[in-house]
Amino acid sequence: MFEKLRIKEHMEIADYNGQHVGTVDEVDDDRIKLTRTDSSDGAHHFIPVDQIEKIDDNRIYLKQGTRIPMGAGTN
C-alpha cells in the first residue's frame, strides 16, 4: 500500500501498462486532480487515490481497469 503523502505536484500518472494519463496538479481529499494542460478539453479531471497500484520514483501507476476520465491523457 502507498502513502497518500507521497503524491506530489507534477508527478506523472500512468495507466497499468505505463501509458501516460496525466500529471498531478494537487491532491483534493481522496482524489488526484490532473493538470489541465494534459487534457484535450482544457478541464481538470480527477482520479480517486484508491485506484493507485503503486508509486515508483516520480511516477504513479494506476490499477488495471481504472477508468480514465474522458479528455485526460491525450498528450
Secondary structure, DSSP 8 states (H G I E B T S, - for coil): ---GGG--TT-EEE-TTS-EEEEEEEEETTEEEE-GGG-TTS---EEEGGGEEEEETTEEEE-TT----TT-S--
